Structure formats: structure tokens, C-alpha cells
Amino acid sequence: MPTTQSKSDPITESVQGAADRVSELHEKAIAQSKKASEAYLSSYEQAVVTLADQYEKATSATNVEWIVSIGSLQAGATREIARAYTSAVREFVS
């Protein structure tokens, strides 16, 4: 009975090695993209909240009650929308 001897095929090994490297690079790219997305979203959220805070502060400086009230409402809505937006995108990206 003849025995079959498994020989390693250099082409198959080369292709498999390349596929493994590509897969590894792909996983690294995904991880780096998630880090970059989180950094972008955090920066965006912080910028919008800071802008809303400054807007509210500016309207408070007028000492006109209805302007202060509207400015506070707009700033609060802006903060909530920015936080909801970034939260939804974070959930989508993860």
C-alpha cells in the first residue's frame, strides 16, 4: 500500500502567509479607525458643548430676561442634541 506523503507546496504557503498578513493588517486598521472615530466624536462633542456654554454665557450678559431664557433653552437643546448624536454614532461605530 503506497503511503501518501504530504509535501508543503511553496505557492500555497506563500498565498496563505500573504492572506494571514492581510488579515492582520485589516484588524489593525479597524482598531485604529475606531480609535480615530472616538477621538473625532469626543472633540466634536466637546466643541459643540463649549460653543453652547459660551452662547448661554453671552445671552446671560444681556440681563434681558427673555433673551437669557431663550439663550438658555437653545444652549440646553444644543448640548442634548450633540450628546445624543455622538452617543448614537458611538453605538453605531462599535
C-alpha positions in Angstrom: 0.0 0.0 0.0 1.6 3.3 -1.0 1.8 5.9 1.6 1.0 9.5 0.7 3.5 11.9 1.9 2.3 15.4 2.5 4.6 17.8 0.8 4.4 21.5 1.5 3.5 23.5 -1.5 5.5 26.7 -1.5 2.9 28.6 -3.5 0.1 27.6 -1.2 2.3 28.5 1.8 3.1 31.9 0.2 -0.5 32.7 -0.5 -1.6 31.6 3.0 1.1 33.7 4.5 0.1 36.7 2.5 -3.6 36.2 3.4 -2.7 36.0 7.1 -0.7 39.2 6.9 -3.5 41.0 5.1 -6.0 39.8 7.7 -3.7 41.0 10.5 -3.4 44.4 8.8 -7.1 44.6 8.3 -7.7 44.0 12.0 -5.2 46.7 12.9 -6.8 49.2 10.5 -10.2 48.5 12.1 -8.8 49.1 15.6 -7.1 52.3 14.5 -10.2 53.5 12.7 -12.3 53.0 15.9 -9.7 55.0 17.9 -9.8 57.8 15.4 -13.6 57.8 15.3 -13.7 58.1 19.1 -11.2 60.9 19.2 -13.2 62.8 16.5 -16.5 62.3 18.3 -15.1 63.4 21.6 -13.6 66.5 20.0 -16.8 67.3 18.2 -18.9 66.9 21.3 -16.6 69.0 23.4 -16.5 71.8 20.8 -20.3 71.9 20.5 -20.9 71.9 24.3 -18.3 74.6 24.7 -19.9 76.7 22.0 -23.3 76.2 23.7 -21.8 77.2 27.0 -20.4 80.4 25.5 -23.7 81.2 23.8 -25.5 80.8 27.1 -22.9 83.0 28.9 -23.3 85.7 26.2 -27.0 85.8 26.3 -26.9 85.9 30.2 -24.7 89.0 29.9 -27.6 91.0 28.3 -29.6 91.0 31.5 -32.7 90.9 29.4 -34.9 88.1 30.9 -36.5 86.8 27.7 -33.1 86.8 25.9 -31.5 85.0 28.8 -34.3 82.4 28.8 -34.2 81.8 25.1 -30.4 81.6 25.1 -30.5 79.1 28.0 -33.1 76.9 26.1 -31.2 77.0 22.9 -27.9 76.1 24.6 -29.5 73.3 26.5 -31.1 71.9 23.4 -27.8 72.1 21.5 -26.0 70.2 24.3 -28.6 67.5 24.4 -28.7 67.1 20.6 -24.9 67.0 20.4 -24.7 64.3 23.2 -27.5 62.2 21.6 -25.8 62.4 18.2 -22.4 61.4 19.4 -23.8 58.7 21.5 -25.7 57.2 18.6 -22.7 57.4 16.3 -20.5 55.8 19.0 -23.0 52.9 19.3 -23.1 52.6 15.5 -19.3 52.5 15.2 -18.7 50.0 18.0 
